[in-house]
Amino acid sequence: MLRGWNKTDVLNDILTSVTAAGAEGAQFLFERNGMSSSEAPIIANFLASDPPLRLLSLKGNRFDDNDAELLANSLSTNTSLKFLQVGNNIMKEEGGLAFLRAIFDVTSLDSCAASNHTCQIVGLEQDISALNCYDDVSFNKWDKIFAMLALSSEESFINTALLSGVPATLITALLYRANDQYEDDKSGITDVYLKLKVTKRCQKHDVWDNLEDKRSISCVYELIRSWVVPLISM
C-alpha cells in the first residue's frame, strides 16, 4: 500500500525501479491506496512506455472518468500488460467506454486492428473480460474483426462494405483466419459491440452467438460468396 502525503513520490520510485530492472512478468497491486487524479498521469506514462509489467491492480481507489481516459489511452502503445483490474473506483459510463474503445475500436476494421489486443480489463460495470481472453494476441484481434464483419451486417452474414478497401493480397489471410473462429461463447463480445455502436440486440446477433462449431465454415462461405458472386456477374 502507498500511504502518506508523499505517495506520488513513492509511486514514481517504485515504477522507475521496475523499469530500470526490466524484470519480466512483474505484478503491481496498488489497491485501496486512495490514489486519484494526482497519480493517474504517472501510471499512464508508465504504461505507455510498455514496461515489462504483466498485471496491474488499481481497484479500490478514486480514479474517475478523466483518469480512466488517461489510463485507457496509454494502452495504445502497451504490448506487455496482460491484466488490468480497475474495479471499485469512481469511474462511470464514460470511463468504461474509454477502456472499451482502447481495446475494441469499432470505427473501422483498421481502427479495430490497431486496438490493444493484449490487455484483459477486469472490474468495469459491464464485464468485458471476453475481450483479449486468449494468450495468443492474433486470436484476440481476429475475434474482434470477424465480430465486426458479422454483427454490423444488414442483409448478409458478412458486411462486405467493410471489406471494400481490403487489398486482394489479404483475401487469403482473411480466409485463413476465418478458420480460427472457434465455437467458444462470444456473447460477451457481441454485447460490447452493441454498447459501442449504441445498437440493440436483434436476431442476427443471436445467430452469431449461437453458431458454435458452424462459425468457421459460415465465415469462410460468406467471404468466398462476397468475392466470387460479383466476379460471376461481371
N, C-alpha and C positions, 0 to 999 in steps of 0.2 A: 504494500500500500504506500501511496505517496501522501504524506501528511505534512501540515505546516505551511507557513506563508511562502516558503521557497520551493514548493512542489514543482513549479515550472523549471527552475534551475536543475532540480534533481532529475526531472524527466529528460531534460536536454542531455545531462551527463550520462544517463542510462542508455539513451538512444545512440549517442555518439560512441559509447564504448562498444556497443554491439556492432555498429557499422565498421569500426576500426578492427574488431576481432574477426569479422567476416565468418562467424560461426553459422554453419548450415542448419536449418530446421529450428531456429530459436523460437521460443514462445514467450509472449508477454501477457500477463494477467493484470491489467490495470483496472481492477473492478472496485466500485464503491469508494472512489477516492475524491469525489466532489469535483472532478475535472469538468471544465466547461469551455467557453469560447477563448479563454487565455491559452489553453493547451491544444485546442483543435489545430491551429496552423502549424504548430511544432510537429504534431503527429502526422498531419497531412504532408508536410515537406519530407518527413522521414519516409513515409510510404511511397511517395513519388520518386524517391531516389532508388527504389527497388532493392531494399536491403534483404539479406538472407533470413527473412522472418517468415515462419510458417503459420503461426497462429497469433492473433491479437484479440484480446477480450477487453472491451470498453464498457461492458454492461454495468448498470447501476450508477452512472454518472449523470451529468447535467448538460449533455450535448443537445442542442436544439436543431431546428431545420437548417439554419445557416451553417452550423458546424457540420451537419450531415452532407451538405453540398460540397464543402471543402474536402471532407474525407472521401466522398464519392469520386470527385474529380481526380484525386491523387491515384486512384486505381487504374487510370488510363495508361499509366506508364509502369505499372507494377505487374510483374510476372511471377513473383515468388510467393506472395501471401495466399494461403490455401483456405483459411478460415478467419472470418471477422465476426465477432459477437458484439452486437450493438443494442441488445435488449435493455429495457428498464431505464431508458434515458427520457428526455422530454421532446423527442422528435415526434412530429405528427405526420400527416399525409405527404406534405411536400418533401420532408426529409426522406421518407420511404421511397418516393418517386425518384429522388436524386440517385439513390443507390440502385434502383431498378434500371434507370437509364444507363448507368455506368456499366452494367453487366449484360444488358439486353436492350440496345438501342434499335428500335423498330422503325426508324425514319426511312431506312433503305437497306438493301442487302449489304452494301458496302459498310454502312454505319454499324450494322449488326456484326459483320465480320471483324470490325475494328474494336468491338467492345472487349471488356475484360472477361476472359473465359477461364480464368484461374481461380478466382476467389469465390468461395461459398459464403454467403452472408446469412447470419442467423440472428433472430431476435426482433425482426420487424413485425408489425401487427398482422400483415398478411405474410404468411410463410412463403418464402421464395427459395427455400433450400433445394427445390427441384432444379434450379439453375446452377450450373457448374458443379454437378454432383459426381462427375467422373474424374478419375485421376488423369485420364488422357484428355488434354486440352482440346484436341481436334474433335473429340466426340461432343464436348460441350458446345463448341462453335457450330458444328453441323446440325446438332439437335435444334438449335435456335433458328438457323437458316431454313431448315425444312419445315419447322413450325410456322415461320412467317409465310412460306410459299403455300402451305396448306390452309392456314387459318385466315389469310387475307383474301382467299379466292371468292369470287362472287358466283361463278357459274360452274367451273370445273374443280377438280380436286387440287390442282396446282395453279397458282396465279401466274400465268405466263407473262403478264405485263411486267412483273418484277424481273423477268429474265431478258427483257428486250435489249439490254446493254451488255449481256454476258457474251464474251468472245467465244467463237466456235471452239477454240482450243480448250476451253473449260468444260465443254459438254461431257467429255469422258470423265472428268473429275466429279461432276455432279452425279452422273450415273453410278460411279463407283461409291460415292459417299451415300447415295440413296440406300445402298445395301446395309449401311450402318444404322438404319432406323430400326432399332430394336423394339420388342414388344413391351418394354417397361411402361409402367403407368406414367404418362406425361401430362396428366390433367393439371398438374401444378404449373407447367409451362404455359398451358392454354389460359389458365386464369390470370397469370401475369401479363400475357399478351393482351388479353381483353381489357385489363386495367390500364395498360399503357395506351391503348387505342381508344379508350373510353367507349367500348363496344359491349353490347350484351351478348351472352351466350345464346347460340341457336343450334339447330340440328347438325349443321356441318362441323361445328366444334365438337359435339358429342361423338360424331362419326370418327373424327380423327383420334380422339382419346380412346375409342373402343376398337380400333383396328387390330390391335395386338400383333400376332405374327404375320398379318397381311399388310402391315405398314410398309415394309420394304418393297414388296412387289407392286404395291399400289403406287408408290413414289416413282419407281422405275417405269411402270406402264404410262403414267401421266406425263413424265418427262419425255419419253420417246414419242408419245402421241402428239405432244405440243410442238415438236420439231418436225416430225415426219408428215403430218397431215397438211401443213401449209406448203411443203415441198410438192406433195402429190397434186395439189390444186393449182400449181403454177403452170 
